[in-house]
């Protein structure tokens, strides 16, 4: 289909005889932001690595922008279309931000790397997206969150039309999370297709157009995220409710201020970490309630 970026059918994958993906069907449209959630070991990262070409599935069919990707299509060929941001950094500490961003992809002039062109492109990109990092600084001198922004910039600046993000907010500070969401929104408007893995359901509901849940290697849920619930619902992990409670990016939940003489004093505690399947049921329940609620 013309509006489909990725179409995967009956994808299965196993390691040492252990099946980790079981006949997965996955579709990503052009200009769509897809949230991918599931507990650790559900197969999320494996699915993205199959899309990028690092892994070859045991069976199934993959089409990217209408082209069937056979087993003979290398990851290098696919790299012209797909970029992946991994959880682990792939940066060289003693090289600068510019050198890392263009590593193995440097523009040349008369067979010589054009350092000025590299720096100019990075400066233009950082200015466009308001990224506050010195392009000439060495990676080893950056904070962890700035390193993550460099990884993200490296994927985007190369103009790949499909961007796969494996927990990109895990190492970011709150301000940079907001900046990343702003960048993702602009990329969507420019027609990029994005898959985002996150354990923060609030992030999925906020920026994703749809969500796919993996549970034990099976796609147990794939639905749009209702716009009416993206910002109005909060998930406590075991049940959804409207609440004044807040959750920091680190996952610490602070209950709303208590009222009345019998209310227990407020306290801060680490929120539980239930499986993503439980979160999906929680999400589906809140979505159905939102749709059933009459307009006021």
One Martini backbone bead per residue (centre of mass of N, CA, C, O) as a GRO file, in nm:
protein
  296
    1UNK     BB    1   0.099   0.034   0.018
    2UNK     BB    2   0.145   0.376  -0.009
    3UNK     BB    3   0.105   0.434   0.326
    4UNK     BB    4   0.336   0.218   0.378
    5UNK     BB    5   0.633   0.148   0.545
    6UNK     BB    6   0.555  -0.116   0.723
    7UNK     BB    7   0.528  -0.480   0.645
    8UNK     BB    8   0.452  -0.752   0.862
    9UNK     BB    9   0.448  -1.121   0.819
   10UNK     BB   10   0.487  -1.386   1.010
   11UNK     BB   11   0.703  -1.331   1.236
   12UNK     BB   12   0.987  -1.533   1.318
   13UNK     BB   13   1.194  -1.603   1.619
   14UNK     BB   14   1.512  -1.763   1.715
   15UNK     BB   15   1.717  -1.890   1.999
   16UNK     BB   16   1.834  -2.186   2.050
   17UNK     BB   17   1.517  -2.287   2.012
   18UNK     BB   18   1.397  -2.011   2.111
   19UNK     BB   19   1.097  -1.852   2.093
   20UNK     BB   20   1.043  -1.487   2.056
   21UNK     BB   21   0.875  -1.493   1.784
   22UNK     BB   22   0.509  -1.524   1.687
   23UNK     BB   23   0.366  -1.438   1.421
   24UNK     BB   24   0.413  -1.137   1.339
   25UNK     BB   25   0.211  -0.843   1.301
   26UNK     BB   26   0.327  -0.536   1.127
   27UNK     BB   27   0.225  -0.182   1.105
   28UNK     BB   28   0.358   0.114   0.931
   29UNK     BB   29   0.297   0.432   0.866
   30UNK     BB   30   0.314   0.714   0.723
   31UNK     BB   31   0.369   0.941   0.977
   32UNK     BB   32   0.397   0.742   1.219
   33UNK     BB   33   0.354   0.678   1.574
   34UNK     BB   34   0.483   0.391   1.736
   35UNK     BB   35   0.410   0.201   2.009
   36UNK     BB   36   0.630  -0.021   2.205
   37UNK     BB   37   0.524  -0.276   2.429
   38UNK     BB   38   0.669  -0.455   2.715
   39UNK     BB   39   0.822  -0.674   2.869
   40UNK     BB   40   1.093  -0.814   2.949
   41UNK     BB   41   1.144  -1.034   2.674
   42UNK     BB   42   0.909  -0.989   2.446
   43UNK     BB   43   1.068  -0.860   2.160
   44UNK     BB   44   1.121  -0.563   2.081
   45UNK     BB   45   1.422  -0.539   1.992
   46UNK     BB   46   1.410  -0.770   1.790
   47UNK     BB   47   1.211  -0.639   1.593
   48UNK     BB   48   1.390  -0.391   1.523
   49UNK     BB   49   1.638  -0.561   1.420
   50UNK     BB   50   1.483  -0.676   1.181
   51UNK     BB   51   1.421  -0.412   1.039
   52UNK     BB   52   1.727  -0.321   1.016
   53UNK     BB   53   1.905  -0.620   0.973
   54UNK     BB   54   2.053  -0.777   1.211
   55UNK     BB   55   1.813  -0.973   1.175
   56UNK     BB   56   1.694  -1.295   1.069
   57UNK     BB   57   1.421  -1.445   1.010
   58UNK     BB   58   1.282  -1.754   0.995
   59UNK     BB   59   1.002  -1.614   0.921
   60UNK     BB   60   0.854  -1.425   0.674
   61UNK     BB   61   0.744  -1.086   0.580
   62UNK     BB   62   0.906  -0.789   0.431
   63UNK     BB   63   0.797  -0.442   0.392
   64UNK     BB   64   0.950  -0.142   0.242
   65UNK     BB   65   0.790   0.069   0.067
   66UNK     BB   66   0.689  -0.203  -0.109
   67UNK     BB   67   0.952  -0.363  -0.051
   68UNK     BB   68   1.089  -0.661  -0.055
   69UNK     BB   69   1.269  -0.822   0.215
   70UNK     BB   70   1.510  -1.025   0.185
   71UNK     BB   71   1.774  -1.226   0.292
   72UNK     BB   72   1.973  -1.073   0.070
   73UNK     BB   73   1.929  -0.815   0.233
   74UNK     BB   74   2.116  -0.590   0.370
   75UNK     BB   75   2.181  -0.364   0.616
   76UNK     BB   76   2.319  -0.156   0.429
   77UNK     BB   77   2.078  -0.119   0.236
   78UNK     BB   78   1.871  -0.038   0.467
   79UNK     BB   79   2.024   0.224   0.577
   80UNK     BB   80   1.884   0.430   0.370
   81UNK     BB   81   1.598   0.410   0.555
   82UNK     BB   82   1.709   0.293   0.835
   83UNK     BB   83   1.706   0.389   1.184
   84UNK     BB   84   1.882   0.322   1.502
   85UNK     BB   85   1.822   0.360   1.854
   86UNK     BB   86   1.999   0.259   2.109
   87UNK     BB   87   2.060   0.196   2.436
   88UNK     BB   88   2.345   0.175   2.342
   89UNK     BB   89   2.621   0.328   2.278
   90UNK     BB   90   2.795   0.441   1.949
   91UNK     BB   91   3.047   0.598   2.074
   92UNK     BB   92   3.346   0.798   2.054
   93UNK     BB   93   3.508   0.957   2.305
   94UNK     BB   94   3.766   1.097   2.126
   95UNK     BB   95   3.541   1.223   1.967
   96UNK     BB   96   3.343   1.430   1.826
   97UNK     BB   97   3.031   1.509   1.753
   98UNK     BB   98   3.068   1.536   1.449
   99UNK     BB   99   3.231   1.273   1.401
  100UNK     BB  100   3.006   1.081   1.505
  101UNK     BB  101   2.770   1.159   1.316
  102UNK     BB  102   2.970   1.104   1.040
  103UNK     BB  103   3.047   0.823   1.071
  104UNK     BB  104   3.081   0.669   0.763
  105UNK     BB  105   2.932   0.969   0.636
  106UNK     BB  106   3.122   1.160   0.492
  107UNK     BB  107   3.176   1.437   0.339
  108UNK     BB  108   3.330   1.518   0.023
  109UNK     BB  109   3.642   1.666  -0.123
  110UNK     BB  110   3.846   1.533  -0.323
  111UNK     BB  111   3.858   1.271  -0.125
  112UNK     BB  112   3.799   1.466   0.121
  113UNK     BB  113   3.711   1.549   0.417
  114UNK     BB  114   3.447   1.781   0.502
  115UNK     BB  115   3.453   1.948   0.791
  116UNK     BB  116   3.283   2.203   0.737
  117UNK     BB  117   3.026   2.060   0.641
  118UNK     BB  118   2.975   1.900   0.894
  119UNK     BB  119   2.948   2.136   1.093
  120UNK     BB  120   2.726   2.292   0.946
  121UNK     BB  121   2.506   2.072   0.965
  122UNK     BB  122   2.501   2.051   1.273
  123UNK     BB  123   2.439   2.346   1.339
  124UNK     BB  124   2.172   2.355   1.182
  125UNK     BB  125   2.034   2.130   1.342
  126UNK     BB  126   2.061   2.249   1.629
  127UNK     BB  127   1.910   2.511   1.562
  128UNK     BB  128   1.641   2.389   1.462
  129UNK     BB  129   1.618   2.203   1.754
  130UNK     BB  130   1.757   2.330   2.007
  131UNK     BB  131   2.050   2.213   2.054
  132UNK     BB  132   2.275   2.223   2.349
  133UNK     BB  133   2.560   2.152   2.171
  134UNK     BB  134   2.892   2.115   2.112
  135UNK     BB  135   3.026   2.006   1.816
  136UNK     BB  136   3.347   2.014   1.932
  137UNK     BB  137   3.295   1.817   2.147
  138UNK     BB  138   3.378   1.564   2.337
  139UNK     BB  139   3.217   1.287   2.443
  140UNK     BB  140   3.364   1.248   2.728
  141UNK     BB  141   3.240   1.551   2.821
  142UNK     BB  142   2.962   1.441   2.839
  143UNK     BB  143   2.667   1.373   2.921
  144UNK     BB  144   2.444   1.126   2.906
  145UNK     BB  145   2.213   1.294   2.778
  146UNK     BB  146   2.389   1.414   2.548
  147UNK     BB  147   2.462   1.145   2.417
  148UNK     BB  148   2.173   1.074   2.340
  149UNK     BB  149   2.132   1.320   2.153
  150UNK     BB  150   2.350   1.236   1.954
  151UNK     BB  151   2.223   0.973   1.866
  152UNK     BB  152   1.965   1.102   1.759
  153UNK     BB  153   2.098   1.296   1.558
  154UNK     BB  154   2.240   1.082   1.384
  155UNK     BB  155   1.973   0.961   1.272
  156UNK     BB  156   1.832   1.224   1.159
  157UNK     BB  157   2.057   1.372   0.977
  158UNK     BB  158   2.044   1.122   0.757
  159UNK     BB  159   1.745   1.095   0.647
  160UNK     BB  160   1.565   0.880   0.759
  161UNK     BB  161   1.227   0.758   0.726
  162UNK     BB  162   1.307   0.545   0.953
  163UNK     BB  163   1.265   0.540   1.315
  164UNK     BB  164   1.427   0.364   1.579
  165UNK     BB  165   1.334   0.356   1.935
  166UNK     BB  166   1.520   0.247   2.225
  167UNK     BB  167   1.465   0.406   2.488
  168UNK     BB  168   1.542   0.735   2.461
  169UNK     BB  169   1.457   0.847   2.769
  170UNK     BB  170   1.632   0.698   2.990
  171UNK     BB  171   1.890   0.931   2.978
  172UNK     BB  172   1.701   1.170   3.022
  173UNK     BB  173   1.608   1.469   3.093
  174UNK     BB  174   1.326   1.647   3.118
  175UNK     BB  175   1.403   1.867   2.908
  176UNK     BB  176   1.493   1.657   2.685
  177UNK     BB  177   1.227   1.514   2.654
  178UNK     BB  178   1.078   1.757   2.542
  179UNK     BB  179   1.265   1.792   2.299
  180UNK     BB  180   1.215   1.517   2.172
  181UNK     BB  181   0.908   1.550   2.130
  182UNK     BB  182   0.939   1.789   1.941
  183UNK     BB  183   1.101   1.642   1.725
  184UNK     BB  184   0.898   1.416   1.666
  185UNK     BB  185   0.670   1.605   1.573
  186UNK     BB  186   0.828   1.722   1.330
  187UNK     BB  187   0.884   1.455   1.186
  188UNK     BB  188   0.593   1.379   1.136
  189UNK     BB  189   0.527   1.636   0.963
  190UNK     BB  190   0.766   1.533   0.751
  191UNK     BB  191   0.702   1.195   0.724
  192UNK     BB  192   0.796   1.030   0.945
  193UNK     BB  193   0.870   0.707   1.079
  194UNK     BB  194   0.793   0.578   1.416
  195UNK     BB  195   0.951   0.376   1.668
  196UNK     BB  196   0.857   0.337   2.023
  197UNK     BB  197   1.025   0.249   2.309
  198UNK     BB  198   0.846   0.210   2.629
  199UNK     BB  199   0.778   0.214   2.996
  200UNK     BB  200   0.608   0.480   2.950
  201UNK     BB  201   0.280   0.525   2.912
  202UNK     BB  202   0.258   0.832   2.901
  203UNK     BB  203   0.429   0.866   2.645
  204UNK     BB  204   0.257   0.704   2.453
  205UNK     BB  205  -0.010   0.871   2.493
  206UNK     BB  206   0.114   1.148   2.402
  207UNK     BB  207   0.276   1.074   2.098
  208UNK     BB  208   0.110   0.835   1.995
  209UNK     BB  209  -0.104   0.687   1.750
  210UNK     BB  210  -0.002   0.399   1.841
  211UNK     BB  211  -0.021   0.050   1.972
  212UNK     BB  212   0.203  -0.221   2.061
  213UNK     BB  213   0.177  -0.544   2.216
  214UNK     BB  214   0.412  -0.750   2.378
  215UNK     BB  215   0.365  -1.110   2.465
  216UNK     BB  216   0.561  -1.361   2.445
  217UNK     BB  217   0.594  -1.298   2.117
  218UNK     BB  218   0.308  -1.154   2.106
  219UNK     BB  219   0.055  -0.968   1.949
  220UNK     BB  220  -0.196  -0.862   2.176
  221UNK     BB  221  -0.187  -0.548   2.069
  222UNK     BB  222  -0.346  -0.316   1.816
  223UNK     BB  223  -0.386   0.039   1.855
  224UNK     BB  224  -0.512   0.326   1.887
  225UNK     BB  225  -0.463   0.636   2.043
  226UNK     BB  226  -0.665   0.815   2.214
  227UNK     BB  227  -0.683   1.153   2.232
  228UNK     BB  228  -0.867   1.175   2.498
  229UNK     BB  229  -0.625   1.007   2.677
  230UNK     BB  230  -0.329   1.123   2.659
  231UNK     BB  231  -0.370   1.367   2.899
  232UNK     BB  232  -0.607   1.264   3.119
  233UNK     BB  233  -0.447   1.010   3.199
  234UNK     BB  234  -0.351   0.796   3.474
  235UNK     BB  235  -0.106   0.549   3.574
  236UNK     BB  236  -0.054   0.325   3.855
  237UNK     BB  237  -0.031   0.009   3.720
  238UNK     BB  238  -0.330  -0.120   3.819
  239UNK     BB  239  -0.489   0.157   3.771
  240UNK     BB  240  -0.710   0.386   3.637
  241UNK     BB  241  -0.713   0.748   3.690
  242UNK     BB  242  -0.815   1.037   3.807
  243UNK     BB  243  -0.548   1.269   3.892
  244UNK     BB  244  -0.307   1.469   4.085
  245UNK     BB  245  -0.093   1.294   4.026
  246UNK     BB  246   0.260   1.240   3.996
  247UNK     BB  247   0.532   1.162   3.754
  248UNK     BB  248   0.834   1.111   3.719
  249UNK     BB  249   1.077   1.007   3.500
  250UNK     BB  250   1.182   0.785   3.719
  251UNK     BB  251   0.890   0.670   3.854
  252UNK     BB  252   0.799   0.865   4.075
  253UNK     BB  253   0.524   0.883   4.296
  254UNK     BB  254   0.302   1.160   4.373
  255UNK     BB  255   0.068   1.232   4.562
  256UNK     BB  256  -0.180   1.415   4.631
  257UNK     BB  257  -0.298   1.631   4.824
  258UNK     BB  258  -0.436   1.626   5.118
  259UNK     BB  259  -0.773   1.601   5.264
  260UNK     BB  260  -0.861   1.617   5.563
  261UNK     BB  261  -0.837   1.462   5.875
  262UNK     BB  262  -0.817   1.146   5.756
  263UNK     BB  263  -0.587   1.195   5.591
  264UNK     BB  264  -0.308   1.089   5.484
  265UNK     BB  265   0.000   1.158   5.451
  266UNK     BB  266   0.207   1.242   5.227
  267UNK     BB  267   0.392   1.043   4.985
  268UNK     BB  268   0.688   0.884   4.852
  269UNK     BB  269   0.696   0.634   4.589
  270UNK     BB  270   0.761   0.361   4.428
  271UNK     BB  271   0.648   0.231   4.161
  272UNK     BB  272   0.524  -0.016   4.012
  273UNK     BB  273   0.625  -0.307   3.783
  274UNK     BB  274   0.438  -0.410   3.568
  275UNK     BB  275   0.334  -0.550   3.311
  276UNK     BB  276   0.251  -0.452   2.993
  277UNK     BB  277  -0.013  -0.611   2.981
  278UNK     BB  278  -0.147  -0.468   3.218
  279UNK     BB  279  -0.122  -0.188   3.093
  280UNK     BB  280  -0.295  -0.248   2.846
  281UNK     BB  281  -0.557  -0.303   2.999
  282UNK     BB  282  -0.560  -0.025   3.130
  283UNK     BB  283  -0.570   0.134   2.867
  284UNK     BB  284  -0.827   0.005   2.743
  285UNK     BB  285  -1.018   0.089   2.970
  286UNK     BB  286  -0.979   0.398   2.946
  287UNK     BB  287  -1.062   0.419   2.648
  288UNK     BB  288  -1.353   0.310   2.678
  289UNK     BB  289  -1.446   0.527   2.880
  290UNK     BB  290  -1.394   0.773   2.696
  291UNK     BB  291  -1.591   0.684   2.466
  292UNK     BB  292  -1.852   0.651   2.660
  293UNK     BB  293  -1.832   0.941   2.731
  294UNK     BB  294  -2.012   1.207   2.727
  295UNK     BB  295  -2.049   1.506   2.608
  296UNK     BB  296  -2.033   1.833   2.778
   0.00000   0.00000   0.00000
